[in-house]
Amino acid sequence: MKPDISSPNLTLGIAGAGAMGRGIAQIAAQAGIRVLLFDLAPGAAAAAQQTIAGTLSGLAAKGKIARDAADAAAARIVPAESLDAFAPCHIVVEAIVEKLEAKRQLFAALENIVGEACILASNTSSLSVTEIAAACRRPGRIAGYHFFNPVPLMKVVEVIDALLTEPWVGEALAELARRMG
């Protein structure tokens, strides 16, 4: 059931277009991954995509990345109008408010949208991943995936298994972290 992390067709959903969601979207897009970005606030995902495109353009202007690489990365980030757009995702990372019930509700909604093999990961820094997963029908595909801010500069991510997380989930997330640098 483990997704092919090296696939050029890998699709990553990110719920939450704040600082953490934007950072994760940027490094994923720079790694050649298609990113669907969603936020509850109307227009937030599109604004985040534009902010990331500006950041990438600035990196190109400074000679840190090639202009064509910046343009290609920016084009890989697609604002999603609703969670339903996450249906084709192989992995979804939530980067929403640090409230247990909000995360549980999001994962419950996602379980009705994504495929059975889709990994659901929480960017939580303080909540129990086991408690988040406990509200899910398939808790074995839930894990923590905690990035540090600012994501593009902090080359560290924690992969946190919950009590029922299946081994392939953590392996896939670690492999994804390596792909994203």
N, C-alpha and C positions, 0 to 999 in steps of 0.2 A: 504493500500500500504506500510505501515511501515514494514521494514525488521525485522526479529526476531533476535535481537541483541545478545540474549543468545545462539543462535544456534551454535553447534560445527562445522557447515558447513559454517559459515559466511565467506565471502571472501571480503577482502579490497584491492583495487587497490591504489597504491601510484605512482603519476607521479612526478618524481624528486628524484634523489638519492643522493642529497647533505646532509649537516648536518641535516636539518630538516626532510627530507624524511627518512634518516637512523634512526633517533631517533623515528619517528612515527612507522616505520616498526618494530623496536626492541620491543617497548612496546606492540604493537598489537600482535606480534608473542608470546611474553611472556604470553599474556592473552589468548592464544589458538586460535588465529585468523589466518586463511590462508592469506598470504600477497603476492600480485603480485606487483613487483617493476619494474618500467620502467624509463628510462632516455634516452634523445635524444643522448647523447654522447655514442658512441659504447663502450661496455665493462663496463660502469659506474655502471649499476645495478648489474652485477656479482661481481664487485669489492666491491660495498657497501655490498652485501650479505656476502662476505668473511670478511669484516671489522666487521660487526655485529656479525658474528660467533666467531670472535676473542674476541670481547668484552664480549660476553656471556661466552666463555670459561674462560676468565679472572675472571669473576664474580664467576664462579664455583670453580676455583682454590683458590679464597679467601674465599670460604665457604658462599658467599652471596646468591647463588642459588644452587640447586642440579645439579649434572653433567647431569643426564638424562633430567632434565627440560631445561637445556641450549642446549643440543643436539636437543631436540624436537622443541624448539623455533627456532633454526637456520634452521631446516629442513622445517619449515612452510614458510620461505621466499623464493620465487621463482622469479628469474630475468625474466622479460618479454622482448621478442625481439621486440615487437611492441605494440602500443595501442590496437590493435585488441585482444590481450590476455585478456583485461579487460572486454570482453563480459559477463562473468559469475559473475562479481562483484556486490555486494549489495550496496557498498559505494565506491566512489573514492575520494581520497584527493589529491589535487594538491599542490605541494610544489616546484614550479618552480620560476623563476626570477620574481621580483616585477614590472612587466610591464603589464598594463591593456590589451593591444592588444594581448600579448602572452597568457594571461589567457583566454581571450575571444576565441581565436583561438583553444586553447586546449579544452575548454568546448564544442565548436561547433563540434569539431571532436569526442569527447566522446559521444555526443548525438546520433551520427550515429552508435555507437558501443554497448553501454550498453543498458540494458533493461529499460523499461519505469519507473519501480519502483526504479531504482538505484539512490541513493543520490549522488549529485556532490557537494563537499565541497572544499573551498579555504582556504589555510593556510595563506592568506594575513594578513599582519599586518598594512597596510596603505591604501590599495585601497578600494573603495566602492564595497561591495558585490552586491549591487543593480545594479551598472554599469556593473559588470561582468555578472550578470544574464540577463541583458537587451538584450544581444546578443543571448540568448538561446530560443529555441522553447518552452521549459517547464521551465520557471523561478521559478516555485513553488517548485522545488526540489533542488534548489541551496541555499547554506548557507555558511557562514564563519565558519572556524574551526581552530582558531589560537592557536597553541602550542607555548610554550616558550622554548628557547634554554638554556641548553641542555635538550631535551625532557625527557629522562629517569630520570632526577633529579628534574625537575620542575613539580610539581604535580598540574598544573593548565592549563586549556584550555578554551578559550572563544568560545562560540557558538553564532554566529551573524546571525540573520535573515535579509534577504533583504526585501524590501517592499512587494514582492509577495511570499515569502517563506511560504509554507504550514506548519501549526502547527506541524504535525507529523514529519517533517524533523528535526526541532530543538530538539524535544523530543528524536528521535532516536540517534542523535549525542550526546546529553547529556548522554543517557544510554550507548552509546559506550565509552564515556570518563570514566564513572564509571567502566565499565568492564575492561578498560585498567589501572585502578588504578590512 
